[in-house]
Amino acid sequence: MSLRVGYVLKRFPRASETFIAQEILELERRGVEVEVFALGKNDAPARHAWLAEIAAPVHQCEGVALSEAWKWLHAHAGEDAAGRDRVESVLRSAFNHPSRRGRHRLCEAVGLAEAAAGRGIGHLHAHFANEPAFVALLASRLLWVPLSFTAHAKDIYAKSPGAAVLAEQVAAAAFVVTVCEANRQHLRSLLGPMAVKVRTLFNGVDLERLRQPKGARTAGDDRHHLLCVARLVEKKGVDLLLRAVAQLRSQGVETACTVIGEGPERAMLERLRAELDLDGTVDLVGCQPHESVVAAMHRADLLVLPCRVAANGDRDALPTVLLEAMACGLACVSTPVGGVAEIVEHRRTGLIVPPESPWALARAIDELLGRPARRRAFAAAGRRRAEALFDRRRNVARLHGWLEEAASGVGVAIGAAERPRLLEVKP
């Protein structure tokens, strides 16, 4: 019997989360049956053509009313001590959640368990350590199936669940994945010895889909072409790129810069573009299908991603765009934030510059634009590094092995110590 895994996500598919869709696609290629349980409606679904290759059904699990959740929990507690103990544990975790959203999470978990019950799900895997992982934790106890989750960036730096909730999730999990070594070290600082459960696994990309076709780089004019692919949010530092482009122009270096992505900083960036007189230089083209992003990478001379740590602590961990750019054979300029230095090797596959410095960014761009042989050498080295470290097939094979190990073991361990009987409390 093949392994059946329930993927617990906030929404699916999302344009900026191709790494999750690629992971599901590869697990399916390896024979794993995946079903997606989304906690919210997807108001802006991704338009990537290859998403049609995913067979996994998507179940919308927005939660049930609290009164219905209460009835469901009573019905599934049963008469035996183990069932009652499981439900008691779920209620305690939900009611003690520090966000005061515990009851809402409880309703989501019951909705998830109700949707997953009877579907043969042998394992729940959540992406992001905040809401999806906590809801999956509660549901895994109700369903008595193993749990794992992947921690990414905002979920552990900015909107983290808090040390106590994170520790509870890790304790209940068969294993925990995070996408770079910088994240693992951060989690060690939060979790102490419990961080032994955390395993670093780089996101993978489809190397064949991203391979550069012959003659792909044909410039439309005489200017150098810069590309930035990013959500328009503070941590991506797109404003720094605009200032660097203006600095280059003041030095006589003419570029054409395309920014692919959408987000809350669009209006600010449009104002900054006008202020810097870059209307004919910087093109903010919005969110694009993945095929258009890849085509833009093959036309560009350089990929620039000036990551920064946002005011709320949010930061990039392992930007997928850098993995894809290197797989496309495109040299990169970025900053040493999060796991970026684990992707881009300074002066081997690209250049790493200090964050928050448009001047340093402009110097690095100018250096590579003015030295095409070096740029080509970096691009070739980047492709080799992508093949060695970011191959979707190789990396997801490791995850598949961990899922198989967890599914073959015992269920989630729930202690049987004496507890107050929360089932007797009215909702």
HUWOMO-V908513 format. One record per residue. N is the residue number from 1. RES is the residue in one small letter. SS is DSSP state (A for helix, B for strand, O for the rest). Layout:
n=N res=RES ss=SS
n=N res=RES ss=SS
//
This chain:
n=1 res=m ss=O
n=2 res=s ss=O
n=3 res=l ss=O
n=4 res=r ss=B
n=5 res=v ss=B
n=6 res=g ss=B
n=7 res=y ss=B
n=8 res=v ss=B
n=9 res=l ss=B
n=10 res=k ss=O
n=11 res=r ss=O
n=12 res=f ss=O
n=13 res=p ss=O
n=14 res=r ss=B
n=15 res=a ss=O
n=16 res=s ss=O
n=17 res=e ss=O
n=18 res=t ss=A
n=19 res=f ss=A
n=20 res=i ss=A
n=21 res=a ss=A
n=22 res=q ss=A
n=23 res=e ss=A
n=24 res=i ss=A
n=25 res=l ss=A
n=26 res=e ss=A
n=27 res=l ss=A
n=28 res=e ss=A
n=29 res=r ss=A
n=30 res=r ss=O
n=31 res=g ss=O
n=32 res=v ss=O
n=33 res=e ss=B
n=34 res=v ss=B
n=35 res=e ss=B
n=36 res=v ss=B
n=37 res=f ss=B
n=38 res=a ss=B
n=39 res=l ss=O
n=40 res=g ss=O
n=41 res=k ss=O
n=42 res=n ss=O
n=43 res=d ss=O
n=44 res=a ss=O
n=45 res=p ss=B
n=46 res=a ss=O
n=47 res=r ss=O
n=48 res=h ss=O
n=49 res=a ss=A
n=50 res=w ss=A
n=51 res=l ss=A
n=52 res=a ss=A
n=53 res=e ss=A
n=54 res=i ss=O
n=55 res=a ss=O
n=56 res=a ss=O
n=57 res=p ss=O
n=58 res=v ss=B
n=59 res=h ss=B
n=60 res=q ss=B
n=61 res=c ss=O
n=62 res=e ss=O
n=63 res=g ss=O
n=64 res=v ss=O
n=65 res=a ss=O
n=66 res=l ss=A
n=67 res=s ss=A
n=68 res=e ss=A
n=69 res=a ss=A
n=70 res=w ss=A
n=71 res=k ss=A
n=72 res=w ss=A
n=73 res=l ss=A
n=74 res=h ss=A
n=75 res=a ss=A
n=76 res=h ss=A
n=77 res=a ss=A
n=78 res=g ss=O
n=79 res=e ss=O
n=80 res=d ss=O
n=81 res=a ss=A
n=82 res=a ss=A
n=83 res=g ss=A
n=84 res=r ss=A
n=85 res=d ss=A
n=86 res=r ss=A
n=87 res=v ss=A
n=88 res=e ss=A
n=89 res=s ss=A
n=90 res=v ss=A
n=91 res=l ss=A
n=92 res=r ss=A
n=93 res=s ss=A
n=94 res=a ss=A
n=95 res=f ss=A
n=96 res=n ss=O
n=97 res=h ss=O
n=98 res=p ss=O
n=99 res=s ss=O
n=100 res=r ss=O
n=101 res=r ss=O
n=102 res=g ss=A
n=103 res=r ss=A
n=104 res=h ss=A
n=105 res=r ss=A
n=106 res=l ss=A
n=107 res=c ss=A
n=108 res=e ss=A
n=109 res=a ss=A
n=110 res=v ss=A
n=111 res=g ss=A
n=112 res=l ss=A
n=113 res=a ss=A
n=114 res=e ss=A
n=115 res=a ss=A
n=116 res=a ss=A
n=117 res=a ss=O
n=118 res=g ss=O
n=119 res=r ss=O
n=120 res=g ss=O
n=121 res=i ss=O
n=122 res=g ss=O
n=123 res=h ss=B
n=124 res=l ss=B
n=125 res=h ss=B
n=126 res=a ss=B
n=127 res=h ss=B
n=128 res=f ss=O
n=129 res=a ss=O
n=130 res=n ss=O
n=131 res=e ss=A
n=132 res=p ss=A
n=133 res=a ss=A
n=134 res=f ss=A
n=135 res=v ss=A
n=136 res=a ss=A
n=137 res=l ss=A
n=138 res=l ss=A
n=139 res=a ss=A
n=140 res=s ss=A
n=141 res=r ss=A
n=142 res=l ss=A
n=143 res=l ss=A
n=144 res=w ss=O
n=145 res=v ss=O
n=146 res=p ss=B
n=147 res=l ss=B
n=148 res=s ss=B
n=149 res=f ss=B
n=150 res=t ss=B
n=151 res=a ss=B
n=152 res=h ss=O
n=153 res=a ss=O
n=154 res=k ss=A
n=155 res=d ss=A
n=156 res=i ss=A
n=157 res=y ss=A
n=158 res=a ss=O
n=159 res=k ss=O
n=160 res=s ss=O
n=161 res=p ss=O
n=162 res=g ss=O
n=163 res=a ss=A
n=164 res=a ss=A
n=165 res=v ss=A
n=166 res=l ss=A
n=167 res=a ss=A
n=168 res=e ss=A
n=169 res=q ss=A
n=170 res=v ss=A
n=171 res=a ss=A
n=172 res=a ss=A
n=173 res=a ss=O
n=174 res=a ss=O
n=175 res=f ss=B
n=176 res=v ss=B
n=177 res=v ss=B
n=178 res=t ss=B
n=179 res=v ss=O
n=180 res=c ss=O
n=181 res=e ss=A
n=182 res=a ss=A
n=183 res=n ss=A
n=184 res=r ss=A
n=185 res=q ss=A
n=186 res=h ss=A
n=187 res=l ss=A
n=188 res=r ss=A
n=189 res=s ss=A
n=190 res=l ss=A
n=191 res=l ss=A
n=192 res=g ss=A
n=193 res=p ss=A
n=194 res=m ss=A
n=195 res=a ss=A
n=196 res=v ss=A
n=197 res=k ss=A
n=198 res=v ss=B
n=199 res=r ss=B
n=200 res=t ss=B
n=201 res=l ss=O
n=202 res=f ss=O
n=203 res=n ss=O
n=204 res=g ss=O
n=205 res=v ss=B
n=206 res=d ss=O
n=207 res=l ss=A
n=208 res=e ss=A
n=209 res=r ss=A
n=210 res=l ss=A
n=211 res=r ss=O
n=212 res=q ss=O
n=213 res=p ss=O
n=214 res=k ss=O
n=215 res=g ss=O
n=216 res=a ss=O
n=217 res=r ss=O
n=218 res=t ss=O
n=219 res=a ss=O
n=220 res=g ss=O
n=221 res=d ss=O
n=222 res=d ss=O
n=223 res=r ss=O
n=224 res=h ss=B
n=225 res=h ss=B
n=226 res=l ss=B
n=227 res=l ss=B
n=228 res=c ss=B
n=229 res=v ss=B
n=230 res=a ss=O
n=231 res=r ss=O
n=232 res=l ss=O
n=233 res=v ss=O
n=234 res=e ss=A
n=235 res=k ss=A
n=236 res=k ss=A
n=237 res=g ss=O
n=238 res=v ss=A
n=239 res=d ss=A
n=240 res=l ss=A
n=241 res=l ss=A
n=242 res=l ss=A
n=243 res=r ss=A
n=244 res=a ss=A
n=245 res=v ss=A
n=246 res=a ss=A
n=247 res=q ss=A
n=248 res=l ss=A
n=249 res=r ss=A
n=250 res=s ss=A
n=251 res=q ss=O
n=252 res=g ss=O
n=253 res=v ss=O
n=254 res=e ss=O
n=255 res=t ss=B
n=256 res=a ss=B
n=257 res=c ss=B
n=258 res=t ss=B
n=259 res=v ss=B
n=260 res=i ss=B
n=261 res=g ss=O
n=262 res=e ss=O
n=263 res=g ss=O
n=264 res=p ss=O
n=265 res=e ss=O
n=266 res=r ss=A
n=267 res=a ss=A
n=268 res=m ss=A
n=269 res=l ss=A
n=270 res=e ss=A
n=271 res=r ss=A
n=272 res=l ss=A
n=273 res=r ss=A
n=274 res=a ss=A
n=275 res=e ss=A
n=276 res=l ss=O
n=277 res=d ss=O
n=278 res=l ss=O
n=279 res=d ss=O
n=280 res=g ss=O
n=281 res=t ss=O
n=282 res=v ss=B
n=283 res=d ss=B
n=284 res=l ss=B
n=285 res=v ss=B
n=286 res=g ss=B
n=287 res=c ss=O
n=288 res=q ss=O
n=289 res=p ss=O
n=290 res=h ss=A
n=291 res=e ss=A
n=292 res=s ss=A
n=293 res=v ss=A
n=294 res=v ss=A
n=295 res=a ss=A
n=296 res=a ss=A
n=297 res=m ss=A
n=298 res=h ss=A
n=299 res=r ss=A
n=300 res=a ss=O
n=301 res=d ss=O
n=302 res=l ss=B
n=303 res=l ss=B
n=304 res=v ss=B
n=305 res=l ss=B
n=306 res=p ss=O
n=307 res=c ss=O
n=308 res=r ss=O
n=309 res=v ss=O
n=310 res=a ss=O
n=311 res=a ss=O
n=312 res=n ss=O
n=313 res=g ss=O
n=314 res=d ss=O
n=315 res=r ss=O
n=316 res=d ss=O
n=317 res=a ss=O
n=318 res=l ss=O
n=319 res=p ss=O
n=320 res=t ss=A
n=321 res=v ss=A
n=322 res=l ss=A
n=323 res=l ss=A
n=324 res=e ss=A
n=325 res=a ss=A
n=326 res=m ss=A
n=327 res=a ss=A
n=328 res=c ss=O
n=329 res=g ss=O
n=330 res=l ss=O
n=331 res=a ss=O
n=332 res=c ss=B
n=333 res=v ss=B
n=334 res=s ss=B
n=335 res=t ss=B
n=336 res=p ss=O
n=337 res=v ss=O
n=338 res=g ss=O
n=339 res=g ss=O
n=340 res=v ss=A
n=341 res=a ss=A
n=342 res=e ss=A
n=343 res=i ss=A
n=344 res=v ss=O
n=345 res=e ss=O
n=346 res=h ss=B
n=347 res=r ss=O
n=348 res=r ss=O
n=349 res=t ss=O
n=350 res=g ss=B
n=351 res=l ss=B
n=352 res=i ss=B
n=353 res=v ss=B
n=354 res=p ss=O
n=355 res=p ss=O
n=356 res=e ss=O
n=357 res=s ss=O
n=358 res=p ss=A
n=359 res=w ss=A
n=360 res=a ss=A
n=361 res=l ss=A
n=362 res=a ss=A
n=363 res=r ss=A
n=364 res=a ss=A
n=365 res=i ss=A
n=366 res=d ss=A
n=367 res=e ss=A
n=368 res=l ss=A
n=369 res=l ss=A
n=370 res=g ss=O
n=371 res=r ss=O
n=372 res=p ss=A
n=373 res=a ss=A
n=374 res=r ss=A
n=375 res=r ss=A
n=376 res=r ss=A
n=377 res=a ss=A
n=378 res=f ss=A
n=379 res=a ss=A
n=380 res=a ss=A
n=381 res=a ss=A
n=382 res=g ss=A
n=383 res=r ss=A
n=384 res=r ss=A
n=385 res=r ss=A
n=386 res=a ss=A
n=387 res=e ss=A
n=388 res=a ss=A
n=389 res=l ss=A
n=390 res=f ss=O
n=391 res=d ss=B
n=392 res=r ss=A
n=393 res=r ss=A
n=394 res=r ss=A
n=395 res=n ss=A
n=396 res=v ss=A
n=397 res=a ss=A
n=398 res=r ss=A
n=399 res=l ss=A
n=400 res=h ss=A
n=401 res=g ss=A
n=402 res=w ss=A
n=403 res=l ss=A
n=404 res=e ss=A
n=405 res=e ss=A
n=406 res=a ss=A
n=407 res=a ss=A
n=408 res=s ss=O
n=409 res=g ss=O
n=410 res=v ss=O
n=411 res=g ss=O
n=412 res=v ss=O
n=413 res=a ss=O
n=414 res=i ss=O
n=415 res=g ss=O
n=416 res=a ss=O
n=417 res=a ss=O
n=418 res=e ss=O
n=419 res=r ss=O
n=420 res=p ss=O
n=421 res=r ss=O
n=422 res=l ss=A
n=423 res=l ss=A
n=424 res=e ss=A
n=425 res=v ss=O
n=426 res=k ss=O
n=427 res=p ss=O
//
